[in-house]
């Protein structure tokens, strides 16, 4: 807080650090001690893994505030290190701050003077506009109208999940927000197997607008709290393959039945059995960083925040996510791995939806809007 980050830092040094990718970057001109979380120097699953960088600022020697001015460490030359050990990513690794700075600079229509270069900050404590389009002058003055949300693409044919579509089985709907809704899964693995769905037509998570992403996160948080109140944890998965409309499958698992680590290991081991490369996405990364719109993929997310990802390049078992959860290792319901074998009468489905809606009501933020 004592450093004026808007008037500190050097764009030239930032560009140099981004190009050289140092393992350690020391600074001392600001006479303050600060150690940033390590940041990665590659894009996950898109570039060859590289070593991380650590930024450390030190105070001046013998300062009266007794701020840290010494940093002891042992470093092995890169040429002597095992390549796998060199590129190993620590758990607290973050995204590269310089990549965001470069993207922001590319969006600018004209070069900025030193006083205006607020993004090049000493501690990379990015300002509120970082990573977003620069607002117009009218918006800065509060006089412009809010930008209209981009309309989602329209389906090419009948869609079972666009809420306005006549094909939607509305008796399964349990909550409706502004941009998303919840519905029980038809032929659910369990009675409280629920789907998070965008109201408009989107094919996958990576296609969603920011408003929809925000509301998806709200539903995730509400479902996590809801299921925890019932002694359960949820597992969420998405299959963006041979599907027209985004469906986030959310399935609860009793807390005393298996741990999050058990679930993760089951997904990974059963994927290996089927020659499916299921990779863990680093904690601070997001699926939009590893998959472009239109890319077929399978994605798993635990309520601990752990994420698994597989880029589909050929054939893929349509019921893989559900089969793993239904396996003996987890829910032990192998006979319910295929939703078509779990069909119920409409009256029974409606009763289950009513029960879920009633129980979920205290956690439903859409009712408080």
Secondary structure, 3 states (H helix, E strand, C coil): CCCCCCCCCCHHHHHHHHHHCCCEEEECCCCCCEECCCECCCCCCCCCCCCCEEEEECCCCCCCCCCCCCCCCCCCCHHHCCHHHHCCCCCCCECCHHHHHHHHHHHCCCCCCCCCCCCCCCCCCCCCCCCCCCCCHHHHCCCCCCCCCCCCCCCCCCCCCCCCCCCCCHHHEEEECCCEEEEECCCCCCCCCEEEEECCCCCCHHHCCHHHHHHHHHHHHHHHHHHHHCCEEEEEEEEECCCCCCCEEEEEEECCCCCHHHHHHHHHHHHHHCCCCCEEECCCCCHHHCCCCCCCEEEEEECCCCEEEEECCCCCCCCHHHHHHHCCCCCCCHHHCCHHHHCCCHHHHHHHHHHHHHHHHHHCHHHCC
